């Protein structure tokens, strides 16, 4: 007897299979036939849900993005968490420097998934600054920060963090990374008009002890 699944269930089944195959063989190394075989469906069923393999990848990116940005937004909205702690938690949830969505980032950082990585970066660069901007505006209201450009500041921070601290983009020695991280925090304070040393806890995002840095 043929099993009929609803559209959403079948769509997710295709995405799950593609996700697994892309992780194993890479995007370029995976064919639509591989996906058909894994799900056990006819080509017509696949094309009913997705126009192409690229369309499947875009849907996977959307799914990853919803998880990443959804986690960040829920943290940003929690007014019980102090401003600086919220900034740290948002960035760590996005894993710009090694945080909570580790399995997603390990997956897209594989060399065979370079295109997926590039698309996720685009989502982060467009999606994260507005989330962080709202927290910065709260900090301005509380007298912690002083800048007429909260969004632009966060855009600069996100682009730098998402490029320089991405091991695929810039290769750094431990010493170079330490220097970049310290300069990063120092310059964020200046960009935001914050008191010197007030954002040293941001070092925790990079697995560093703020107290040890002086």
N, C-alpha and C positions, 0 to 999 in steps of 0.2 A: 504494500500500500504506500502510495506516494505521500510524503509528509509536506504539508503546505505551511510555510512560516510567514508571519506578517512582515511587511516591508522593512520596518525598523530593525527587527531581529535579524533578518537576512543581511541587511546592510552592515550591521555591526559584526556579523559573522565573517563577512568578506573583509572588513577592515582588520579584524583580529588576525585573520589568516595572512593578510598582506603584511601586517606589522611584524609578525613572526618571521615571515620569509625575508623581508627587507633587513631584519636584524641578522639573519643567518647568511643571506647571499648578497645583500646590498640591493639598492633600487635597480641599478642597471643589470645586475645578475639575475633578477627575478623576472620571469615572463608571465604574461596573463594566463598561459597554460598552467604554470606552477600554481597560481592562485585558484584556477578552476579545479585542478586536481585536489588541492588541499581542502577546499570547501565541499567538493563533490556536487558541482552545479554545472549547468549548460552555459555556453558562451552568451546566449541570449539573456539569461538571468543576470549575468554579471553586467552586461551593457544596459540592462533595464535600470540598474542602480548607479552605474558609473560609466562615463563616456570613454575613459581610457585609464591606463595605469597611472598617468600623471594626475588624473582626477581623483584616483584613490589616494595618492600621496597627499594631495591638497586636503582631502577629507581627514586624513590622519593628522595633518598639521593643525587643522581646526580643533580636533579632539584634544591633542596635546595642549594647544593654546588655551582652550577652555579650562583645562585642569590647572595649568600654570597661573593664568591670570585670575581665575576664580579663587584660588588659594590666596593670592596676593590681595585681592579686593576684600576678602573677608577679614584678613588681618588688618588692613588699612582702616576698615570701618569700626574696629574695636577701640572706642575712646577710653576704655579702662587701661589700655597699654600706653605707657609714656611715649612721647613723640619719637625720641631717638631709638628706643627699643622697637617701636613699630617699623621704622625705616629698616633696621637690621633684619627683622623677621620677614618683611616683604621681600627684600633682596635675597635672603636665604631660601625663601619659598620658591623663588624664580630660579635659584641655582646659578646666578650670574657668577658666583665665585665658589660654588661647591656646597649646595644646600639640600633642601628636602626632596626635590624631584630628581633624585640621582639616577634612577633607572631610565627616565626619559633622556636625560642628558648623555648618559653613557651610550645609549642607543644611537642618538643622532651624531655623536662625536666620532663614530666609526668612519674610517676613510671612505667606505663604500656608500655612506649616506650623506655626502657633502652637500648635495642639493637640499636635502631635508634640513640639514643644519643651517644652511643659508636662509631658508624660509622661516625657520623658527627665530633666527636672529632678527629678521625683519619684523616679525610679530612683537618681539620683546622691545625693539627700538621704538615702535609705534604705540604699543600698549602699556608699557610700564611708566613712562614719564607722567601721564595724567594721574595714575594711581598715587605715585610718590608726591606729586604736586599738591594734592589735597592735604597730605600730612605736613608738608612744608608750610602751607598756608596756616595750619593750626599753630605751628611753631612760631610763625610771624605774629599771630594774635597773642601768643603767650610771651612774646618778647625775646624768644630764643634766637630767632633769625631776623635778618633785615636785608631784604632784596626786593627790587621791583620786578625781578624776572624769575619767579619760582619755577615756572614750566621750563624755560630755557636752561636754567641751572640743572634741572633733573635730566633734561635731554642730553646735555653734555656729559653728565655723570654716567648715565646709562650707556651711552655710545662708547665712552672710554672703557668702562668696566667690561662691557660686552666684547671689546676688541682686544685690549692689552692683556686682560686677565683670562683670555680664552687661549688655552694651550695650543689650539690648532692654528691660531692666527699669529701669535707672537711667542717665540721661544725665549724663556727667561731662565737664568740661573737662580738659585735660591737667594743669592745676594742681590741680584737685580730686582727680583720680585719683592723682597723686603723693602728696598729703596723706593720702588714704584708705589707700593701700598702706603708707606708713610707719607710720600708726597701727595698721593691721592687724597688721603684723609685731611692733610694740612690744607690742600687747595679747595676741598669741599667746604671746610670751615670759612675760608676766605670768600668763596663764591656766595655762600649763604649769609655772610656777615655775622657768623657765630663767634662766640668767645673761643680763644685759642685753647685747645685741649678738651673742649666740650663734646667733641664727637669721637674721642679716642676709643670709645666702646665699639665703634664701627670696625675696628681691627679684628674683632671676634668673627666677622664674616669671612675672614681670610685665615682662620684657625690660629690667630696670634693672640697673645695675652697682653691686653692694654697696659697692665701694671708693669710688665717686664720691659715695655718700650720707653718707660719714663714719662 
